[in-house]
Amino acid sequence: MAAMHFLNIAGTALEVRQIHGTHTLAPIVFLHEGLGSVSMWTQRGLDWPLAVCHATGRAGIVYSRRGYGQSDPAPRRRDTSSPGRNVLQPDYMHREAFDVLQALLAELKIERPVLLGHSDGATIALLHASQFPVTACIAMAPHVLIESVAIDAISQAKQAFESGDLRSRLAKFHADVDGAFWQWNDVWLSEGFANFDIRQECQRITAPLLLVQGLNDEYGTMRQLDAVAQAAPHAQQIRLADCGHSPQRDQPQLCIRSIASFLDAVG
């Protein structure tokens, strides 16, 4: 069973879905990608978080970050350079990992969760695990440092949003689709984000760590996994063939089996 509700975290109403588990093991907290949301985890007829929870017997927490899904929007800029755009700063993933996620876990009285993140959410999971105790961390297609392939793909996404069908495809997942898109796209293409690099933070991760990435990832190369593995040599890796940036959509069942096996060993 799963229940949807809103939680007020630091003055922001966040959309939260809770999935009941069959065991009293640490729950899995699902952290979505840059344009994701609670509902976007469920695509192509598969409720992926529910399937992961069923396969592992664990409860699950799925939430939409501020400005995504049905959560409260981010504040608007007051300058005239980008009128109507939402505000995200280059350290937005650090702030999400250290402030918002920690506050959410405290509100839900969750200690030592299993973090399962995708893309931006994977980066947030790694950052949180570098500073707070977690049972395990699963990072799918994380962004550890900036690569030109990611900037090129995000520039193409901007074109698709402005003149293609990306806006209409995303609109069903977000109450404010324009806010959701531009707060992500603007910060990634900003000059201040060019030096983003969390390799130093990854050196502090001691919890069991699973890294997953598709060999055809259009937003990053295997340099991302190599960087994490160098910083945290205990990390396990799965590199998926016939898989792009979204392993949960391109190789859903293989991902579920791999995650269940990993968490079985963690206990």
BAMIZA-930990 format. One record per atom (N, C-alpha, C, O, CB): z, y, x. Coordinates in steps of 0.2 Angstrom, whole numbers, padded with zeros to 4 digits, always signed. Atoms other than C-alpha are relative to their C-alpha. Glycine has a CB too. Layout:
ZYX;...
//
This chain:
+0000-0006+0004;+0000+0000+0000;+0000+0006+0004;+0002+0006+0010;+0006+0000-0005;+0000-0006-0003;-0003+0018+0005;+0002+0006-0004;+0000+0005-0010;-0007+0001+0004;-0002-0006+0004;+0004+0035-0001;-0002+0006+0004;-0002+0006+0010;+0008+0000-0001;+0002-0006-0002;-0003+0052+0001;+0004+0006-0002;+0006+0006-0008;-0008+0001-0002;-0004-0006+0002;+0007+0068+0002;-0001+0005+0005;-0005+0004+0010;+0008-0002-0001;+0000-0005-0005;+0010+0084+0011;+0007+0001+0003;+0012+0000+0000;-0003+0007-0003;-0006-0002-0003;+0023+0089+0024;-0001+0006+0003;-0006+0008+0006;+0002-0006+0006;+0000-0007-0003;+0028+0106+0029;+0002+0000+0007;+0008-0002+0008;+0004+0005-0004;-0002+0000-0007;+0028+0107+0048;-0001+0006+0003;-0007+0009+0004;-0004-0006+0004;+0000-0006-0003;+0032+0123+0056;-0004+0005-0004;-0008+0009-0002;-0003+0000+0007;+0003-0005+0005;+0026+0133+0040;-0007-0002-0002;-0010+0002-0005;+0000+0006+0003;+0007+0002+0002;+0010+0123+0038;+0000-0007-0004;+0004-0012-0002;-0004-0001+0007;+0000+0006+0004;+0007+0110+0025;-0006-0005+0002;-0012-0003+0002;-0002+0002-0008;+0004+0005-0003;-0001+0095+0033;-0001-0006-0005;+0004-0009-0008;+0002-0003+0007;+0002+0006+0004;-0010+0081+0023;+0002-0006+0004;+0000-0007+0010;-0008+0000-0001;-0003+0006-0003;-0001+0065+0027;-0001-0007-0004;+0000-0006-0010;+0007+0001+0002;+0000+0006+0004;-0005+0047+0022;+0004-0005+0004;+0004-0006+0010;-0007-0003+0000;-0004+0005-0003;+0008+0033+0025;-0002-0007-0003;-0003-0008-0009;+0007+0002-0002;+0002+0007+0002;+0003+0015+0025;+0006-0005+0002;+0009-0004+0007;-0006-0002+0005;-0006+0004-0001;+0017+0002+0023;-0002-0006+0004;-0008-0009+0003;+0003-0002-0007;+0001+0006-0004;+0019-0012+0035;+0004-0006-0002;+0008-0005-0007;+0001+0002+0008;-0004+0006+0002;+0025-0030+0034;+0005-0001+0005;+0009-0006+0004;-0005-0006+0000;-0005+0001-0005;+0036-0029+0050;+0004+0006+0002;+0001+0012+0000;-0003-0003+0006;-0004-0006-0002;+0049-0017+0056;-0001+0002+0008;+0003+0003+0012;+0008-0002-0001;+0002-0002-0007;+0039-0013+0072;-0001+0007+0000;-0002+0010-0005;-0006-0005+0002;+0002-0007+0000;+0035+0004+0078;-0006+0001-0003;-0011-0002-0002;+0000+0002+0008;+0006-0002+0003;+0023+0012+0067;-0006+0003+0004;-0005+0005+0009;+0001+0005-0006;+0006-0003-0004;+0005+0017+0072;-0001+0007-0003;-0002+0008-0009;-0006-0005-0001;+0002-0007+0002;+0001+0036+0071;-0007+0001+0002;-0009+0001+0008;+0005+0005+0003;+0007-0001-0001;-0017+0039+0069;-0002+0007+0001;+0000+0011-0003;-0005-0003-0005;+0002-0007-0002;-0024+0055+0078;-0008+0001+0000;-0011-0003+0004;+0003+0002+0007;+0007+0000+0001;-0041+0060+0072;-0004+0004+0005;-0001+0008+0009;-0002+0003-0007;+0004-0003-0005;-0056+0067+0082;-0001+0008-0002;+0002+0010-0007;-0007-0003+0000;+0000-0007+0001;-0061+0086+0083;-0003+0002-0007;-0001+0007-0009;-0005+0002+0005;+0002-0002+0007;-0070+0086+0066;+0002-0005-0005;-0001-0006-0010;-0008+0000+0000;-0002+0005+0005;-0060+0072+0058;+0005+0002-0005;+0007+0008-0005;+0003-0006+0004;-0005-0002+0006;-0047+0071+0044;+0003-0007-0002;+0000-0012+0000;-0003+0004-0006;-0002+0006+0003;-0037+0058+0035;-0005-0004-0003;-0006-0010-0002;+0005+0002-0006;+0005+0004+0004;-0052+0053+0024;-0005-0002+0005;-0009-0007+0003;-0003+0005-0006;+0006+0002-0004;-0064+0053+0038;+0001-0007+0004;-0004-0009+0007;-0001+0005+0005;-0001+0007-0003;-0056+0037+0046;-0003-0005-0005;-0004-0011-0002;+0008-0001+0000;+0003+0005+0004;-0063+0028+0031;-0007+0002-0002;-0009+0006-0005;+0004+0000-0007;+0008+0000+0000;-0082+0026+0032;-0003-0006+0000;+0000-0011+0002;-0002+0005+0005;+0004+0007+0000;-0095+0013+0029;+0003-0005-0003;+0003-0011-0002;-0002-0002+0007;-0003+0006+0005;-0085+0004+0016;+0007-0003+0003;+0009-0007+0001;-0004-0005-0001;-0006+0003-0003;-0070+0001+0028;+0005+0005+0001;+0004+0011+0004;-0002-0003+0007;-0006-0003-0001;-0053+0008+0027;+0003-0002+0007;+0007-0006+0007;+0005+0000-0006;-0002+0003-0007;-0050+0007+0046;+0007+0000+0002;+0010-0005+0004;-0004+0004+0005;-0007+0000-0001;-0032+0013+0047;+0004-0006-0003;+0008-0009-0001;+0003+0006-0001;-0003+0005+0004;-0027+0001+0033;-0002-0007+0004;+0003-0011+0004;-0002+0000-0007;+0001+0006-0003;-0036-0013+0042;+0003-0002+0007;+0006-0007+0008;-0008-0001+0001;-0004+0001-0007;-0028-0010+0059;+0008-0002-0002;+0011-0006+0001;+0000+0007+0004;-0007+0002+0002;-0011-0010+0050;+0001-0007-0002;+0006-0010-0001;+0003+0005-0005;-0001+0007+0003;-0014-0026+0041;-0001-0005+0006;+0003-0010+0006;-0006-0001-0005;+0001+0004-0005;-0020-0034+0057;+0006+0000+0005;+0007-0006+0008;-0006+0002+0004;-0005+0000-0005;-0005-0029+0067;+0007-0001-0004;+0012-0002+0000;+0000+0007+0004;-0006+0000+0004;+0008-0029+0053;+0005+0006+0000;+0010+0006-0002;+0004-0006+0002;-0004-0006-0001;+0014-0012+0057;-0002+0005-0005;-0007+0005-0008;-0002+0003+0007;+0001-0005+0004;+0016+0003+0046;-0005+0005+0003;-0006+0005+0010;+0006+0004-0002;+0004-0005-0003;+0004+0018+0049;+0001+0007-0003;+0003+0008-0009;-0007-0002-0002;+0000-0007+0002;+0004+0037+0048;-0006+0003+0002;-0008+0003+0008;+0006+0004+0003;+0006-0003-0001;-0012+0046+0046;+0001+0007-0002;+0003+0008-0008;-0006-0004-0003;-0001-0007+0002;-0012+0065+0046;-0006+0004+0002;-0010+0003+0007;+0006+0003+0002;+0005-0004-0002;-0025+0079+0046;+0003+0006+0003;+0008+0009+0001;-0004+0003-0006;-0002-0006-0004;-0022+0093+0059;-0001+0006-0004;-0005+0006-0009;-0003+0000+0007;+0001-0006+0004;-0021+0111+0053;-0007+0002+0000;-0010+0002+0005;+0004+0005+0003;+0007-0002+0000;-0038+0117+0047;-0005-0006-0002;-0011-0005-0002;-0002+0003+0006;+0004+0006+0001;-0044+0099+0044;+0002-0003-0007;+0007-0003-0009;+0000-0005+0006;-0002+0004+0006;-0045+0088+0028;+0002+0005-0005;-0001+0010-0007;+0005-0005+0002;-0003-0004+0005;-0034+0095+0015;+0006+0004+0003;+0010+0007-0001;+0002-0004-0006;-0006-0004-0003;-0021+0103+0027;-0002+0007+0000;-0007+0009-0001;+0001-0002+0007;+0001-0007+0000;-0018+0121+0027;-0005+0003+0005;-0005+0000+0011;+0007+0004+0001;+0004-0003-0005;-0031+0132+0036;+0003+0003+0006;+0009+0005+0005;-0005+0004-0003;-0002-0004-0006;-0029+0140+0053;-0001+0007-0002;-0005+0009-0006;-0004-0002+0006;+0001-0007+0001;-0027+0159+0054;-0007+0002+0002;-0010-0001+0006;+0005+0004+0003;+0007-0003-0001;-0043+0170+0054;+0001+0005+0006;+0006+0008+0007;-0003+0003-0006;+0000-0005-0005;-0047+0181+0069;-0001+0007-0004;-0003+0007-0009;-0006-0001+0004;+0000-0006+0003;-0045+0199+0066;-0005+0005+0004;-0006+0011+0002;+0007+0003+0000;+0005-0004-0003;-0058+0205+0078;-0007-0001-0003;-0007-0004-0008;+0000-0002+0008;+0006+0000+0003;-0076+0208+0075;-0005-0005+0003;-0011-0005+0002;-0003+0007-0001;+0005+0004-0004;-0084+0196+0088;-0002-0006-0004;-0008-0008-0003;+0003-0001+0007;+0002+0006+0004;-0084+0181+0077;+0004+0001-0007;+0009-0003-0008;+0002-0007+0004;-0003-0001+0007;-0079+0187+0059;+0001-0006-0004;-0004-0010-0005;-0003+0005-0004;-0001+0006+0004;-0071+0174+0048;+0001-0007+0004;+0002-0012+0000;-0006-0001-0004;-0001+0006-0004;-0069+0161+0062;+0007-0001+0001;+0012+0003+0001;-0003+0001+0007;-0007+0002-0001;-0053+0151+0064;+0002+0001+0008;-0003+0001+0012;+0001-0007-0002;-0002-0001-0007;-0043+0153+0080;+0003-0007+0003;+0008-0010+0000;+0006+0005+0000;-0003+0005-0004;-0040+0139+0092;+0000+0002+0007;-0005+0005+0010;-0003-0007-0001;-0001-0002-0007;-0034+0142+0110;-0002-0006+0005;-0002-0012+0002;+0007+0003+0002;+0002+0005-0004;-0040+0132+0125;+0006-0006+0001;+0004-0011+0003;-0002+0002+0007;-0005+0005-0001;-0023+0123+0126;+0002-0003-0007;+0008-0005-0008;+0006+0003+0003;-0001+0002+0007;-0024+0118+0107;+0002-0007+0000;+0007-0009-0004;-0006+0001-0004;-0002+0007+0000;-0022+0099+0111;+0007-0001+0003;+0010-0005+0001;-0006-0004+0004;-0007+0000-0003;-0007+0102+0122;+0005+0002-0006;+0010-0001-0006;+0001+0005+0006;-0005-0002+0005;+0001+0112+0108;+0001-0005-0006;+0006-0006-0009;-0002+0007-0003;-0001+0005+0005;-0003+0099+0095;+0004-0006+0003;+0008-0009-0001;-0007-0003-0002;-0004+0006-0002;+0004+0085+0106;+0007+0001+0001;+0011-0003+0000;-0003-0002+0007;-0007-0002-0002;+0020+0094+0112;+0004+0003-0006;+0010+0002-0006;+0000+0004+0006;-0004-0004+0005;+0024+0104+0097;-0001-0003-0007;+0004-0005-0010;-0002+0007+0000;+0001+0002+0007;+0016+0099+0080;+0001-0008+0000;+0005-0010-0005;-0007+0001-0002;-0001+0007+0001;+0015+0080+0083;+0008-0002+0001;+0010-0006-0003;-0004-0004+0005;-0007+0001-0001;+0033+0080+0090;+0004+0002-0007;+0009-0002-0009;+0003+0003+0006;-0003-0002+0007;+0039+0090+0074;-0001-0005-0005;+0003-0006-0009;-0002+0007-0001;+0002+0005+0005;+0030+0078+0063;+0004-0006+0000;+0006-0009-0005;-0008-0001+0000;-0004+0006-0002;+0038+0063+0071;+0007+0001-0002;+0011-0004-0005;-0001-0003+0007;-0007-0001+0002;+0055+0071+0069;+0001+0000-0007;+0006-0002-0010;+0002+0007+0004;+0000-0001+0007;+0052+0075+0051;+0000-0007-0003;+0004-0008-0008;-0005+0004-0003;+0001+0007+0002;+0047+0057+0048;+0006-0005+0003;+0006-0011+0001;-0007-0003+0001;-0005+0005-0004;+0062+0050+0059;-0003-0006+0003;-0001-0011+0003;+0005-0002-0006;+0003+0006-0003;+0050+0040+0069;+0001+0002+0008;+0000+0007+0011;-0008+0001-0001;-0001-0001-0007;+0055+0037+0087;-0004-0006+0004;-0005-0011+0001;+0008-0002+0002;+0004+0005-0004;+0044+0028+0100;-0006-0003-0004;-0006-0009-0005;+0004-0005+0003;+0006+0002+0004;+0028+0027+0089;-0005-0003+0005;-0005-0003+0011;-0003+0005-0004;+0006+0002-0003;+0012+0018+0094;-0005+0006-0002;-0006+0007-0008;-0003-0007-0003;+0005-0005+0001;-0001+0032+0096;-0007-0003+0001;-0008-0006+0005;+0001+0006+0005;+0007+0002+0000;-0019+0028+0092;-0004+0006-0002;-0005+0008-0008;-0001-0006-0005;+0004-0006+0001;-0031+0043+0094;-0007-0002+0002;-0009-0006+0006;+0003+0005+0005;+0008+0000-0001;-0050+0045+0094;-0002+0007+0002;+0000+0012-0001;-0003-0002-0006;+0003-0006-0002;-0059+0059+0104;+0006+0005+0002;+0010+0004+0006;-0005+0002-0005;-0005-0005-0001;-0048+0075+0103;+0007-0004-0001;+0012-0002+0002;-0001+0006-0005;-0006+0003+0002;-0035+0064+0095;+0003-0005+0006;+0009-0006+0007;-0001-0004-0006;-0002+0004-0006;-0035+0052+0110;+0003+0004+0006;+0008+0002+0009;-0006-0004+0003;-0003-0005-0005;-0032+0067+0122;+0007+0002-0002;+0011+0002+0002;-0005+0006+0000;-0006-0002+0002;-0018+0072+0111;+0005-0006+0001;+0011-0004+0002;+0000+0002-0008;-0004+0006+0000;-0011+0054+0111;+0002+0000+0008;+0008-0001+0009;-0003-0006-0002;-0001+0001-0008;-0012+0054+0131;+0005+0006+0002;+0010+0004+0005;-0006+0001+0004;-0005-0005-0002;-0003+0071+0132;+0007-0001-0003;+0012+0000+0001;-0003+0007-0003;-0007+0002+0003;+0011+0066+0120;+0003-0005+0004;+0009-0005+0006;-0001-0002-0007;-0003+0005-0003;+0014+0050+0129;+0002+0002+0008;+0006-0002+0011;-0005-0006+0001;-0002-0003-0007;+0015+0060+0146;+0006+0003+0000;+0009+0004+0005;-0006+0004+0002;-0006-0004+0000;+0030+0069+0140;+0005-0003-0005;+0011-0001-0004;-0002+0007-0003;-0004+0003+0004;+0038+0059+0126;+0000-0008+0000;-0005-0011+0002;-0001+0003-0007;+0001+0007+0001;+0043+0041+0124;-0004-0003-0005;-0003-0001-0011;+0007-0003+0000;+0004+0003+0005;+0031+0030+0115;+0000-0008+0001;+0001-0010+0007;-0007+0003+0000;+0000+0007-0001;+0030+0011+0112;-0007-0002+0003;-0007-0006+0008;+0000-0003-0007;+0007+0001-0003;+0011+0011+0117;-0004+0006-0002;-0003+0010-0007;-0003-0007-0003;+0005-0006+0001;-0004+0023+0118;-0007-0004+0000;-0008-0007+0005;+0001+0005+0005;+0007+0003+0000;-0022+0018+0113;-0004+0006-0001;-0004+0010-0006;-0001-0005-0007;+0005-0006+0000;-0035+0031+0117;-0007-0002+0000;-0010-0005+0005;+0001+0004+0007;+0007+0001+0001;-0052+0029+0111;-0005+0006+0001;-0004+0011-0002;-0002-0003-0008;+0005-0006-0002;-0066+0040+0119;+0004+0006+0001;+0002+0011-0002;-0005+0001-0006;-0004-0006-0001;-0053+0052+0126;-0004+0005+0004;-0009+0004+0008;+0006-0002+0004;+0003-0005-0004;-0058+0069+0134;+0006+0002+0005;+0011+0005+0003;-0002+0006-0005;-0005-0001-0005;-0048+0070+0150;-0002+0006+0004;+0002+0010+0007;+0001-0006+0005;+0002-0006-0004;-0059+0083+0159;-0007+0001-0003;-0010-0003-0007;-0001-0002+0008;+0006-0003+0003;-0075+0093+0154;-0006-0003+0004;-0006-0003+0010;+0000+0007+0000;+0006+0002-0003;-0092+0085+0157;-0006+0004-0004;-0005+0006-0009;-0001-0008-0001;+0006-0003+0003;-0109+0093+0154;-0003-0003-0006;-0005+0000-0010;-0005+0001+0006;+0003+0004+0005;-0114+0079+0143;+0004+0002-0007;+0001+0002-0012;+0000-0007+0001;-0004-0002+0006;-0100+0084+0131;-0002+0007-0003;-0003+0008-0009;+0007+0000+0001;+0002-0006+0002;-0105+0102+0131;-0007+0000-0003;-0008+0004-0008;+0001+0005+0006;+0007+0000+0003;-0123+0098+0128;+0000-0003-0007;-0003+0000-0012;-0004-0004+0004;-0001+0003+0007;-0118+0087+0113;+0003+0005-0005;+0001+0005-0011;+0004-0007+0000;-0003-0005+0004;-0107+0100+0106;-0004+0006-0002;-0004+0009-0008;+0007+0003+0003;+0005-0005+0002;-0120+0113+0107;-0006-0002-0005;-0008+0002-0009;-0004+0002+0007;+0004+0003+0005;-0132+0102+0098;+0003-0001-0007;+0000+0000-0012;-0002-0007+0002;-0003+0001+0006;-0119+0099+0085;+0000+0007-0004;-0001+0008-0010;+0007-0002+0001;+0001-0006+0003;-0119+0118+0082;-0006+0002-0003;-0006+0004-0008;+0002+0006+0006;+0006+0000+0003;-0137+0118+0079;-0001-0004-0006;-0004-0001-0011;-0006-0002+0005;+0001+0004+0006;-0136+0104+0067;+0004+0003-0006;+0003+0002-0011;+0003-0007+0002;-0004-0003+0005;-0122+0113+0058;-0003+0006-0003;-0003+0007-0009;+0007+0002+0003;+0003-0006+0002;-0131+0129+0057;-0007-0001-0004;-0009+0003-0009;-0001+0005+0005;+0007+0000+0002;-0149+0123+0053;-0001-0007-0003;-0007-0009-0005;-0005+0002+0005;+0001+0007+0002;-0147+0104+0049;+0004-0002-0006;+0006+0002-0010;+0001-0005+0006;-0004+0002+0006;-0137+0093+0037;+0007-0002+0002;+0011-0004-0002;-0004-0006-0002;-0007+0001-0002;-0121+0092+0047;+0005+0003-0004;+0010+0000-0006;+0001+0002+0007;-0005-0004+0005;-0112+0105+0036;+0001-0004-0006;+0007-0005-0008;-0002+0007-0001;-0001+0004+0007;-0116+0095+0020;+0003-0007+0001;+0007-0009-0003;-0007-0001-0003;-0003+0006-0001;-0111+0079+0028;+0008+0000+0001;+0011-0004-0001;-0003-0004+0006;-0007-0001-0002;-0094+0086+0034;+0004+0002-0006;+0010+0001-0007;+0001+0004+0006;-0004-0003+0005;-0090+0095+0018;+0004-0004-0004;+0009-0002-0007;-0006+0004-0004;-0004+0004+0004;-0084+0080+0009;+0006-0002+0003;+0011-0005-0001;-0004-0006-0002;-0007+0002-0004;-0070+0077+0022;+0004+0006+0000;+0010+0005+0002;-0002-0003+0006;-0004-0006-0002;-0064+0095+0023;+0000+0005-0006;-0005+0007-0009;-0002+0004+0006;+0000-0005+0005;-0058+0108+0010;-0003+0006+0003;-0006+0010-0001;+0008+0001-0001;+0004-0006-0003;-0064+0122+0022;-0004-0003+0006;-0002-0003+0012;+0006+0005+0003;+0004+0003-0005;-0078+0114+0031;-0002+0005+0006;-0003+0003+0012;-0007-0003-0003;+0002-0005-0005;-0083+0130+0040;+0005+0001+0005;+0004+0002+0011;-0002+0007-0003;-0006-0001-0005;-0066+0133+0047;+0001-0006+0004;+0003-0005+0010;+0006+0001-0004;+0000+0006-0004;-0065+0115+0052;-0005+0000+0006;-0003-0002+0012;+0000-0006-0004;+0005+0000-0006;-0081+0116+0062;+0001+0005+0005;+0001+0003+0011;-0007+0000-0003;+0000-0006-0005;-0080+0133+0070;+0006+0000+0004;+0006+0002+0010;-0001+0006-0003;-0006+0000-0004;-0062+0131+0076;-0001-0005+0006;+0002-0004+0011;+0006-0002-0004;+0001+0005-0006;-0067+0115+0086;-0006+0003+0004;-0005+0003+0010;-0002-0006-0004;+0006-0001-0004;-0085+0121+0091;+0001+0006+0004;-0001+0007+0010;-0006+0001-0005;-0001-0007-0003;-0080+0139+0096;+0005-0001+0007;+0003+0001+0012;+0004+0005-0004;-0004+0001-0006;-0066+0133+0108;-0003-0004+0005;-0002-0003+0011;+0007-0003-0002;+0004+0005-0005;-0076+0119+0116;-0005+0004+0004;-0006+0002+0010;-0003-0006-0004;+0005-0004-0003;-0090+0131+0120;+0002+0007+0003;-0002+0011+0005;-0006+0001-0005;-0003-0006-0003;-0078+0145+0126;+0000-0001+0007;+0001-0006+0010;+0006+0002-0003;-0001+0000-0007;-0077+0150+0144;+0007-0002+0002;+0008-0005+0007;-0001+0008+0003;-0007+0002-0002;-0058+0147+0144;+0001-0007+0000;+0006-0009+0002;+0005+0004-0005;-0001+0007+0000;-0060+0129+0140;-0004-0004+0006;-0003-0010+0006;-0003-0003-0007;+0004+0004-0005;-0072+0125+0155;+0004-0003+0005;+0002-0008+0008;-0004+0006+0003;-0004+0004-0005;-0058+0120+0166;+0006-0005-0003;+0010-0006+0001;+0004+0006+0004;-0004+0004+0003;-0049+0109+0154;+0001-0007+0004;-0005-0010+0006;-0002-0002-0007;+0000+0006-0004;-0042+0094+0164;+0008-0002-0001;+0012+0001+0001;-0001+0002+0007;-0007+0002+0001;-0027+0083+0160;+0002-0006+0004;+0006-0010+0003;+0001-0002-0008;-0001+0005-0004;-0028+0071+0174;+0008+0000+0003;+0011-0005+0004;-0005+0000+0006;-0007+0000-0003;-0011+0077+0181;+0005-0002-0005;+0010-0006-0003;+0001+0007+0002;-0005+0003+0006;-0002+0074+0164;-0001-0007+0000;+0005-0010-0001;-0002+0004-0006;+0000+0007+0000;-0009+0057+0164;+0004-0004+0005;+0005-0010+0004;-0008-0002+0000;-0004+0004-0006;+0000+0052+0180;+0007-0001-0003;+0010-0005+0000;+0000+0005+0006;-0007+0001+0002;+0016+0053+0170;+0001-0005-0006;+0006-0006-0008;+0003+0007-0003;+0000+0005+0005;+0011+0040+0157;+0003-0006+0003;+0000-0009+0007;-0007-0001-0003;-0003+0007-0002;+0022+0024+0159;+0000-0005-0005;+0000-0011-0004;+0007+0001+0002;+0000+0004+0006;+0020+0017+0142;-0006-0005+0000;-0011-0003+0004;+0000+0003-0007;+0006+0004+0000;+0008+0002+0139;-0006+0004-0003;-0005+0008-0008;+0001-0006-0005;+0005-0004+0002;-0009+0010+0138;-0007-0004+0000;-0009-0007+0004;-0001+0006+0006;+0007+0003+0001;-0026+0004+0131;-0005+0006-0001;-0005+0010-0005;+0000-0004-0006;+0005-0005+0000;-0042+0014+0134;-0006-0004-0003;-0008-0009-0001;-0002+0003+0007;+0006+0003+0004;-0058+0011+0123;-0005+0005+0000;-0004+0011-0001;+0002-0003-0007;+0006-0005+0001;-0075+0019+0125;-0006-0004+0000;-0007-0010+0003;+0000+0004+0007;+0007+0003+0001;-0093+0015+0120;-0004+0002+0006;-0004+0007+0009;-0003+0002-0006;+0005-0001-0005;-0106+0013+0134;-0005+0005-0002;-0008+0008+0003;-0003-0006+0002;+0005-0005+0002;-0117+0024+0124;+0003+0006-0003;+0000+0010-0007;-0005-0003-0005;-0004-0006+0002;-0104+0038+0121;-0004+0006+0001;-0006+0008+0007;+0007+0000+0003;+0004-0006-0001;-0114+0054+0118;+0004+0006+0002;+0001+0011+0004;-0004+0001-0006;-0004-0006-0002;-0099+0065+0122;+0004-0001+0006;+0007+0003+0008;+0005+0001-0006;-0004+0001-0006;-0093+0058+0138;-0003-0007+0004;-0005-0011+0000;+0007-0001-0001;+0002+0005-0004;-0097+0046+0152;+0006-0005+0002;+0012-0003+0000;-0003+0002+0007;-0006+0004-0002;-0086+0032+0159;+0005+0003+0005;+0010+0001+0007;-0002-0007+0003;-0004-0004-0004;-0079+0045+0171;+0007+0002-0003;+0012+0003+0000;-0004+0007+0002;-0007-0001+0004;-0066+0048+0157;+0005-0005+0001;+0010-0004+0003;-0002+0002-0007;-0005+0006-0001;-0059+0031+0158;+0002-0001+0007;+0008-0003+0009;-0003-0007-0003;-0002+0000-0007;-0060+0031+0177;+0005+0005+0002;+0010+0003+0006;-0006+0001+0004;-0005-0005-0002;-0050+0047+0178;+0007-0002-0003;+0012-0001+0001;-0002+0006-0004;-0007+0002+0003;-0036+0040+0166;+0002-0006+0005;+0008-0006+0006;-0001-0002-0007;-0002+0006-0004;-0036+0023+0176;+0003+0002+0007;+0007-0001+0009;-0006-0005+0000;-0003-0002-0006;-0034+0032+0192;+0007+0003+0000;+0011+0002+0004;-0005+0005+0004;-0006-0003+0001;-0020+0042+0186;+0006-0004-0003;+0011-0004-0001;+0000+0006-0005;-0004+0005+0003;-0012+0028+0176;-0002-0007+0002;-0006-0010-0003;+0002+0001-0007;+0004+0006-0001;-0017+0012+0185;+0002-0006-0004;-0001-0011-0004;+0002-0002+0007;-0002+0005+0004;-0007+0001+0173;-0005-0001-0007;-0004-0005-0011;+0007+0000-0002;+0004+0000+0006;-0020+0005+0159;-0005-0005+0000;-0008-0007+0005;-0004+0007+0000;+0005+0005+0002;-0030-0008+0151;-0007+0003-0003;-0006+0008-0006;+0002-0006-0005;+0007-0004+0002;-0049-0004+0148;-0004-0005-0004;-0004-0011-0003;-0003+0002+0006;+0006+0004+0004;-0062-0010+0135;-0006+0005+0000;-0005+0010-0003;+0003-0002-0007;+0006-0004+0000;-0079-0004+0138;-0005-0003-0005;-0007-0009-0003;-0003+0001+0007;+0004+0004+0006;-0090-0008+0122;-0007+0002+0001;-0010+0007+0001;+0003+0003-0006;+0008-0001+0001;-0109-0011+0122;-0001+0001-0007;+0002+0000-0012;-0003-0007+0003;+0003-0002+0006;-0119-0005+0108;+0005+0004-0004;+0007+0003-0010;-0001-0007-0005;-0005-0004+0003;-0106+0008+0104;-0001+0007+0003;-0001+0008+0009;+0007-0003+0002;+0001-0007-0002;-0107+0027+0104;+0007+0003+0001;+0012+0000+0003;-0004+0004-0005;-0006-0004-0001;-0093+0040+0103;+0006-0002-0005;+0012-0001-0004;-0001+0007-0001;-0005+0002+0005;-0084+0032+0088;+0001-0008+0000;-0003-0011-0004;-0002+0002-0007;+0000+0007+0000;-0079+0014+0092;+0003-0003-0007;+0001-0008-0009;+0005-0002+0005;-0002+0003+0007;-0070+0012+0075;-0005+0000-0005;-0004-0003-0010;+0006+0005-0002;+0005+0000+0005;-0086+0015+0066;-0006-0005+0003;-0009-0008-0001;-0003+0007-0001;+0006+0004-0003;-0099+0007+0079;+0002-0008+0001;-0002-0012+0000;-0002+0003+0006;-0002+0007-0001;-0088-0009+0083;+0007-0001-0003;+0012-0002+0000;+0000-0001+0008;-0007+0000+0003;-0074-0009+0070;+0004-0006+0001;+0010-0006+0002;-0001+0002-0007;-0004+0006+0000;-0069-0027+0070;+0002-0002+0007;+0007-0004+0008;-0004-0006-0003;-0002+0001-0007;-0070-0029+0089;+0006+0004+0002;+0011+0002+0005;-0006+0001+0004;-0005-0004-0001;-0059-0014+0090;+0007-0002-0003;+0012-0002+0000;-0001+0007-0002;-0006+0003+0003;-0046-0021+0078;+0003-0006+0003;+0009-0006+0004;-0002-0001-0008;-0003+0006-0004;-0045-0037+0087;+0003+0002+0006;+0008-0001+0008;-0006-0005+0000;-0002-0002-0006;-0043-0029+0103;+0007+0004+0000;+0011+0003+0004;-0005+0005+0004;-0007-0004+0001;-0029-0017+0097;+0005-0005-0002;+0011-0004+0000;-0001+0005-0005;-0005+0004+0002;-0020-0031+0088;+0002-0005+0006;+0008-0006+0007;-0003-0005-0006;-0002+0004-0006;-0020-0042+0104;+0004+0004+0005;+0009+0002+0007;-0007-0003+0004;-0004-0005-0004;-0014-0027+0114;+0007+0001-0002;+0012+0000+0002;-0004+0006+0001;-0007-0002+0003;+0000-0023+0102;+0004-0007+0000;+0010-0006+0000;-0001+0003-0006;-0004+0006+0000;+0005-0042+0101;+0003-0001+0007;+0009-0003+0007;-0005-0006-0001;-0003+0001-0007;+0008-0042+0120;+0005+0006+0001;+0010+0004+0004;-0005+0001+0005;-0005-0006+0000;+0018-0025+0118;+0006-0002-0003;+0011-0001-0001;-0003+0006-0002;-0006+0002+0004;+0029-0032+0105;+0004+0006-0003;+0009+0005-0007;+0005-0004+0004;
//
